Amino acid sequence: MVFIGLGFHFRITGRGTLHCQRCGGDRPYRACAGRRWLHLFFLPVVPLDRITEHVQCTWCDTRYRMEVLTLPTAAEMRMVLPAATRAAAAAMLHAGDPGSGVARGSAIEAVRGAGAVDYGETELAADLVAWDDLAASADLAVHMASLARQLTMPAHEWFLAGIVRIALADGQLSVEERGAARQIAAYLGMTPAQAHGVIWMTEESAAAG
């Protein structure tokens, strides 16, 4: 008697951590690639079509497309907002008056509100010194891009408004501060019109007290 059939064979191409939607939390995964084979007497003898590479949660065995790895894990989300706020606050202070005590206090309050409760003058001073490095603008772009992947559009606007309020803490926006706000907005994926609207409304709110 001859036994002929089809079977699947996979190989592991990578491992890491993903946010498993079924488990509802961060879980280890394995990335797998494979193909179907024609079996003869339960032995693979003829390779057939390839199977699209995928990732599999090792806790619940749910399989996902590789695109799921572009989504942040819960641990990454907890880190991204404080880091992005630090970068944006330093950028705004650097564009304005870094020595303004009122603006510095507003920046520290914003970063603490984002989750970095131990952030203070020492950390702020270090962030401002980092802006003397030409790589600071590139770092800001990376932080904003990471944050943008997690936020829906209203949250983009709330974040930008909070950063603009740092500059408004010690008076009207300067040309440089407006430029910094527009740059942050662009890194967040906002249009110039959206950025203009948020900046204008935040200024109006500050003026009204």
Backbone torsions as a table, in degrees:
resi	resn	phi	psi	omega
1	MET	NA	134.1	-178.1
2	VAL	-103.4	130.9	178.5
3	PHE	-109.3	113.3	178.7
4	ILE	-122.3	137.2	179.7
5	GLY	-164.7	-176.0	179.5
6	LEU	-113.1	145.5	177.6
7	GLY	-145.0	162.3	179.9
8	PHE	-113.6	137.8	177.2
9	HIS	-130.2	128.8	-176.9
10	PHE	-119.2	153.2	171.5
11	ARG	-128.9	145.0	-178.5
12	ILE	-83.0	126.1	-178.3
13	THR	-106.8	-8.4	179.5
14	GLY	178.6	165.3	178.2
15	ARG	-139.6	159.3	178.7
16	GLY	176.0	-154.2	-179.8
17	THR	-127.4	135.4	175.5
18	LEU	-131.8	166.9	173.6
19	HIS	-92.7	105.3	-177.2
20	CYS	-80.4	120.6	-178.1
21	GLN	-68.4	-31.5	-179.7
22	ARG	-74.0	-43.8	178.9
23	CYS	-73.5	-28.9	-178.4
24	GLY	80.7	24.6	179.3
25	GLY	-165.9	-178.4	178.9
26	ASP	-74.7	131.8	-178.6
27	ARG	-140.3	152.4	174.2
28	PRO	-69.3	147.3	177.5
29	TYR	-132.2	163.1	168.2
30	ARG	-124.9	136.1	174.8
31	ALA	-90.7	134.3	-174.8
32	CYS	-129.8	145.0	171.6
33	ALA	-131.6	150.9	-178.0
34	GLY	-167.5	-169.6	177.6
35	ARG	-158.2	163.8	175.1
36	ARG	-86.8	146.9	178.0
37	TRP	-128.6	149.3	169.2
38	LEU	-85.6	125.4	-176.9
39	HIS	-101.2	140.7	172.7
40	LEU	-127.6	119.1	-173.6
41	PHE	54.1	41.6	176.6
42	PHE	68.5	11.3	177.1
43	LEU	-111.1	133.5	178.9
44	PRO	-69.5	124.6	-177.5
45	VAL	-123.6	-30.0	-177.3
46	VAL	-128.7	116.4	177.9
47	PRO	-72.5	137.9	179.4
48	LEU	-114.5	-140.6	-174.8
49	ASP	-72.5	148.9	177.0
50	ARG	-78.2	151.6	178.5
51	ILE	-104.1	132.9	-177.8
52	THR	-55.8	135.8	179.0
53	GLU	-60.9	142.1	-178.3
54	HIS	-147.0	171.5	174.8
55	VAL	-117.1	150.4	-177.3
56	GLN	-133.8	126.4	175.0
57	CYS	-64.9	128.8	-177.3
58	THR	-81.9	-5.5	176.9
59	TRP	-89.5	-49.4	-174.6
60	CYS	-112.0	-3.8	178.1
61	ASP	69.5	10.2	176.3
62	THR	-66.3	137.1	-179.7
63	ARG	-103.9	143.3	-179.6
64	TYR	-133.0	157.9	170.4
65	ARG	-67.3	158.5	-177.5
66	MET	-61.4	-24.6	-178.7
67	GLU	-60.1	-20.9	-179.4
68	VAL	-62.0	-23.0	-178.5
69	LEU	-73.5	-12.4	175.9
70	THR	-79.2	-14.1	179.1
71	LEU	-82.2	140.8	-178.7
72	PRO	-71.6	147.1	172.6
73	THR	-78.3	167.6	178.8
74	ALA	-61.1	-38.5	179.4
75	ALA	-64.1	-40.6	178.8
76	GLU	-66.2	-39.1	-179.9
77	MET	-62.8	-36.9	179.5
78	ARG	-67.8	-24.7	-178.5
79	MET	-92.1	-29.3	-171.3
80	VAL	-68.1	-46.5	-176.0
81	LEU	-61.1	-49.0	177.2
82	PRO	-60.8	-41.3	-179.1
83	ALA	-65.7	-41.5	179.9
84	ALA	-67.2	-39.1	179.2
85	THR	-66.2	-40.3	176.3
86	ARG	-58.9	-46.9	-177.3
87	ALA	-65.2	-44.3	-178.1
88	ALA	-69.1	-39.6	179.0
89	ALA	-63.7	-42.5	178.2
90	ALA	-64.8	-39.4	178.4
91	ALA	-62.0	-42.7	-179.0
92	MET	-68.9	-42.5	177.1
93	LEU	-64.0	-40.2	-179.9
94	HIS	-62.4	-35.0	-179.9
95	ALA	-74.4	-24.5	-178.6
96	GLY	-104.5	-122.3	179.6
97	ASP	-112.0	96.5	-177.8
98	PRO	-61.2	-20.0	-178.1
99	GLY	-89.9	-3.1	-178.5
100	SER	-68.9	118.8	-179.4
101	GLY	-64.1	-36.9	-179.6
102	VAL	-66.8	-45.1	-179.7
103	ALA	-66.6	-39.9	178.7
104	ARG	-62.8	-41.9	178.1
105	GLY	-62.6	-38.6	178.6
106	SER	-65.9	-39.3	178.7
107	ALA	-64.6	-44.2	179.4
108	ILE	-62.4	-41.7	179.1
109	GLU	-63.0	-39.6	-179.9
110	ALA	-64.6	-42.8	-178.4
111	VAL	-69.3	-40.8	177.0
112	ARG	-62.6	-39.4	178.6
113	GLY	-65.0	-23.2	178.5
114	ALA	-83.5	-4.9	175.6
115	GLY	123.8	-12.1	179.8
116	ALA	-92.2	77.9	-169.7
117	VAL	-67.1	-20.2	-178.9
118	ASP	-94.3	5.2	-178.3
119	TYR	-69.4	135.1	-178.8
120	GLY	-150.4	-161.5	-176.3
121	GLU	-60.0	-39.3	-178.9
122	THR	-61.9	-46.4	-179.4
123	GLU	-67.9	-38.8	179.1
124	LEU	-63.8	-42.9	179.0
125	ALA	-60.5	-40.4	178.5
126	ALA	-65.3	-39.4	179.1
127	ASP	-64.9	-38.4	179.4
128	LEU	-70.1	-38.1	176.0
129	VAL	-60.9	-37.1	-179.8
130	ALA	-61.9	-23.5	-179.9
131	TRP	-74.0	-6.9	172.1
132	ASP	-77.1	-12.0	178.2
133	ASP	-87.7	136.9	-178.6
134	LEU	-64.2	-18.9	-178.2
135	ALA	-80.2	-7.1	-174.9
136	ALA	-60.9	-42.2	-179.9
137	SER	-63.4	-39.5	177.5
138	ALA	-65.0	-39.3	177.9
139	ASP	-63.6	-39.0	177.8
140	LEU	-61.2	-43.4	179.5
141	ALA	-60.6	-41.4	-179.9
142	VAL	-64.7	-45.4	-179.7
143	HIS	-63.7	-41.9	-179.3
144	MET	-67.7	-38.2	178.8
145	ALA	-64.5	-40.5	178.2
146	SER	-64.0	-41.4	179.5
147	LEU	-67.5	-41.3	-176.6
148	ALA	-60.2	-31.8	-179.6
149	ARG	-67.2	-18.9	-176.3
150	GLN	-99.7	-16.8	-170.5
151	LEU	-104.0	143.7	166.5
152	THR	-82.4	163.5	-170.8
153	MET	-57.0	-42.0	177.3
154	PRO	-57.6	-34.6	179.9
155	ALA	-69.0	-32.6	173.8
156	HIS	-56.9	-44.4	-177.0
157	GLU	-68.8	-40.2	178.1
158	TRP	-62.9	-41.6	-179.4
159	PHE	-62.5	-48.3	-179.0
160	LEU	-61.4	-41.2	179.3
161	ALA	-60.4	-39.9	178.4
162	GLY	-63.4	-37.8	178.6
163	ILE	-71.1	-38.9	178.0
164	VAL	-62.9	-37.2	-179.8
165	ARG	-62.9	-25.1	176.0
166	ILE	-62.6	-45.1	-179.4
167	ALA	-69.7	-32.2	-178.9
168	LEU	-77.6	-9.7	-176.5
169	ALA	-61.2	-29.8	-178.3
170	ASP	-116.3	21.3	176.2
171	GLY	134.3	-170.7	-177.6
172	GLN	-66.8	158.3	179.0
173	LEU	-70.8	137.5	173.1
174	SER	-86.0	170.5	177.2
175	VAL	-59.6	-41.2	-179.2
176	GLU	-66.3	-39.0	179.6
177	GLU	-67.8	-37.6	175.6
178	ARG	-62.8	-40.6	178.7
179	GLY	-63.3	-40.9	178.8
180	ALA	-64.4	-41.1	179.3
181	ALA	-63.3	-42.5	179.1
182	ARG	-65.9	-35.6	179.2
183	GLN	-66.2	-45.1	178.3
184	ILE	-60.5	-43.7	178.8
185	ALA	-59.6	-43.1	179.8
186	ALA	-63.2	-41.6	177.9
187	TYR	-63.5	-28.9	178.6
188	LEU	-80.4	-6.1	-179.9
189	GLY	89.9	13.7	179.3
190	MET	-84.9	150.7	177.2
191	THR	-79.0	160.8	176.0
192	PRO	-56.4	-37.7	179.8
193	ALA	-65.6	-41.3	177.5
194	GLN	-63.1	-44.3	179.8
195	ALA	-61.3	-45.0	179.7
196	HIS	-59.8	-43.2	-179.2
197	GLY	-63.6	-43.0	-179.9
198	VAL	-65.9	-44.1	-179.5
199	ILE	-62.5	-45.7	-178.5
200	TRP	-62.9	-47.2	-178.0
201	MET	-65.4	-35.2	178.7
202	THR	-69.3	-37.9	176.2
203	GLU	-64.3	-44.3	-179.7
204	GLU	-62.2	-40.5	-180.0
205	SER	-65.4	-41.2	179.4
206	ALA	-65.7	-39.4	-179.0
207	ALA	-67.4	-32.7	-179.5
208	ALA	-77.1	-10.0	178.5
209	GLY	82.5	NA	NA
